[in-house]
Amino acid sequence: MRNKSRLFYLTIGTLLLNQLLFAQEQKTSVLSDQTKVVYAMNDSKKIEGVYSVLKEEDKVFLRGAYKDNVRTGNWYAFNDDGKVFLRYNYDLKKLLFLDTTSINRLKVEIDAKDPEVKEKASIPVPITSIDQYISLLGTELKRMVKTENKNADGTLEADLITKIDKNGRANYQAQYVADGILVTKKLVISEKGFDIDWIPSSYKGVNYAATFSVKARISFTEKPGIKQRFIWVY
């Protein structure tokens, strides 16, 4: 009788597991920089469960979880070398870890007149690594430059800039010098299944707009079998 009971519960458990697996439809999207987003959709066609952005099969840029299309729990962003860049908890709305070595290489300006706010406000932080930030924005800038000049070659040093408002909404642009003239390009980051989420700058419970900038070197030299690279200049 005991064995029959065990068999019954094992059968029920297997059925429930199969229902869960069939209810979650696995999806993979390839972003413009050739990184992959891997996630699952529930039977309501909403993102559910583990969500990952992979640079290669064994390299993770970003990992977290969704519940009914809403980010939940701990999210981890990883640098190119595999080290943790940040850990953010969406339930607590709290940044639990940040790689201060990387952050100190950035340029940030808080949009406030009060000197105390400018000095002491927290900086805006993307919930992704700086390496992925450079990869996505650098890919879009490279596409725009190649559209205007198919013969573009060599390298280009550019400031990849984000203007983040007090609500965390971001606008992207790039600035570089060409023939002695400062050029500004608006960048549109529009990826299927992925968006860079931002933690806005804040001080004493008040959010502030800010500008976040990273200097990068972009190579236009195409070599067969070599993946595109964007070098962080600091």
C-alpha positions in Angstrom: 0.0 0.0 0.0 2.9 2.3 0.9 4.5 1.7 -2.5 1.3 2.5 -4.3 1.1 5.8 -2.4 4.6 6.7 -3.4 3.9 5.8 -7.0 0.8 8.0 -6.9 2.6 11.0 -5.5 5.5 10.5 -8.0 3.0 10.4 -10.9 1.3 13.5 -9.7 4.6 15.3 -9.3 5.7 14.3 -12.8 2.5 15.6 -14.2 2.8 18.9 -12.4 6.4 19.3 -13.6 5.4 18.6 -17.2 2.6 21.1 -17.0 5.0 23.7 -15.7 7.6 23.0 -18.4 4.9 23.1 -21.2 3.4 26.3 -19.6 6.8 28.1 -20.0 7.9 28.6 -23.6 11.6 29.0 -24.0 12.7 32.0 -26.0 16.1 33.2 -27.3 16.7 36.7 -28.8 19.9 37.8 -30.4 20.8 41.5 -29.6 22.5 43.9 -32.0 25.9 43.2 -30.4 25.3 39.4 -30.9 24.8 38.7 -27.2 21.8 36.4 -26.5 18.8 36.9 -24.3 17.4 33.6 -22.9 14.1 33.6 -21.1 10.7 31.8 -20.8 7.2 32.9 -21.5 4.3 31.6 -19.4 0.9 30.6 -20.7 -0.2 34.2 -20.5 2.7 35.2 -22.9 4.5 37.0 -20.1 8.1 36.7 -19.2 8.5 34.3 -16.3 11.4 32.7 -14.4 15.1 32.9 -15.0 16.3 35.6 -17.5 19.9 35.7 -18.8 22.0 37.8 -21.2 24.8 35.7 -22.5 27.9 37.0 -24.3 29.0 33.5 -25.1 27.6 30.1 -24.0 29.8 30.2 -20.9 29.8 34.0 -20.2 26.9 35.8 -18.5 26.4 39.6 -18.7 23.2 39.7 -16.8 21.0 37.3 -14.8 17.8 37.6 -12.8 14.2 36.5 -12.7 10.8 37.7 -13.9 7.3 37.2 -12.5 4.5 38.1 -14.9 6.7 40.5 -17.0 8.0 42.2 -13.8 11.6 41.9 -12.6 11.9 40.4 -9.2 14.4 39.4 -6.6 18.2 39.6 -7.0 19.7 40.6 -10.3 23.4 40.2 -11.0 25.5 42.0 -13.7 28.9 40.6 -14.6 32.0 42.3 -16.1 33.8 40.8 -19.1 36.2 39.0 -16.8 33.3 37.2 -15.0 33.5 39.3 -11.8 30.3 40.7 -10.3 29.7 44.3 -11.3 26.5 44.8 -9.3 23.7 43.0 -7.4 20.4 44.8 -7.2 17.2 43.5 -5.4 14.0 44.6 -7.2 11.8 43.6 -4.3 13.7 45.8 -1.8 14.5 48.4 -4.5 18.1 48.4 -3.2 21.5 48.2 -4.6 23.3 45.5 -2.6 26.7 45.5 -4.3 28.6 47.7 -6.8 32.1 47.3 -8.2 33.4 50.7 -7.1 36.7 50.2 -9.1 34.7 50.2 -12.3 32.4 53.0 -11.3 35.4 55.3 -10.4 36.5 55.2 -14.0 33.2 56.8 -15.2 32.3 60.4 -15.6 29.0 61.4 -13.9 27.4 64.9 -13.6 24.4 65.4 -11.3 21.9 67.9 -12.7 21.4 70.1 -9.6 22.3 73.6 -8.6 22.9 72.8 -4.9 26.6 72.0 -4.4 25.8 69.6 -1.6 23.5 67.5 -3.9 26.2 67.6 -6.7 28.8 66.3 -4.3 26.8 63.8 -2.2 24.0 62.4 -4.4 24.3 58.8 -5.5 25.3 58.3 -9.1 22.9 56.8 -11.7 23.6 53.1 -12.3 22.6 50.9 -15.2 21.5 47.4 -14.2 23.9 45.8 -16.5 27.7 45.8 -16.7 29.7 48.6 -18.1 31.1 46.1 -20.7 27.6 45.4 -21.9 26.7 49.1 -21.9 29.7 49.8 -24.2 28.9 46.8 -26.4 25.3 47.8 -27.1 26.0 51.6 -27.5 29.2 50.9 -29.4 27.4 48.6 -31.8 24.7 51.2 -32.6 27.3 54.0 -33.1 29.3 51.7 -35.4 26.2 50.9 -37.4 25.4 54.6 -37.8 29.0 55.5 -38.9 29.1 52.6 -41.4 25.8 53.7 -42.8 27.2 57.2 -43.6 30.6 55.9 -44.7 30.8 52.3 -45.8 34.6 52.6 -46.1 35.1 53.6 -42.5 38.3 52.0 -41.1 40.7 52.1 -38.2 39.5 53.1 -34.7 37.3 55.8 -33.2 37.4 57.1 -29.7 34.0 58.2 -28.5 32.2 59.2 -25.3 29.1 57.0 -24.9 26.7 59.2 -23.0 23.4 58.6 -21.2 21.1 61.3 -19.9 18.9 59.8 -17.2 15.9 61.7 -15.8 14.8 61.6 -12.2 12.4 58.7 -13.1 15.2 56.5 -14.6 14.3 57.1 -18.2 17.3 57.2 -20.4 18.4 58.9 -23.7 21.6 57.8 -25.4 24.1 59.6 -27.5 27.7 59.5 -28.6 30.3 62.3 -29.1 33.5 62.1 -31.0 35.8 64.3 -33.0 36.0 63.9 -36.8 38.3 66.2 -38.8 38.6 68.5 -35.9 34.8 68.9 -35.4 32.9 67.6 -32.4 30.1 65.3 -33.7 27.1 64.3 -31.6 25.0 61.3 -32.6 21.7 60.3 -31.0 21.7 56.5 -30.3 18.5 54.5 -30.2 18.8 51.3 -28.2 15.8 49.2 -29.3 16.2 45.5 -28.6 13.7 42.8 -28.7 13.3 41.3 -25.2 15.8 43.6 -23.5 16.2 47.1 -22.2 18.8 48.7 -19.9 17.1 49.5 -16.6 18.5 52.5 -14.7 18.7 53.4 -11.0 18.4 57.2 -11.0 20.7 59.5 -8.9 19.2 60.4 -5.5 20.0 62.3 -2.3 18.0 62.3 0.9 15.1 60.5 -0.8 14.9 62.8 -3.8 15.8 61.7 -7.3 17.8 63.9 -9.7 18.5 63.9 -13.4 22.1 63.1 -14.3 24.5 62.5 -17.1 26.6 59.2 -17.3 29.5 58.9 -19.6 32.0 56.2 -20.6 34.9 56.6 -23.0 35.4 53.8 -25.5 37.5 52.9 -28.5 35.6 51.4 -31.4 37.3 49.4 -34.1 36.1 49.4 -37.7 38.6 46.9 -39.0 36.8 43.8 -40.0 38.7 40.5 -39.6 37.2 37.2 -40.7 36.4 35.0 -37.6 37.1 37.8 -35.2 34.2 39.1 -33.2 33.8 42.9 -32.9 35.4 44.4 -29.8 34.9 47.6 -28.0 37.6 48.7 -25.6 36.9 50.7 -22.5 39.3 53.7 -22.4 40.2 55.0 -19.0 
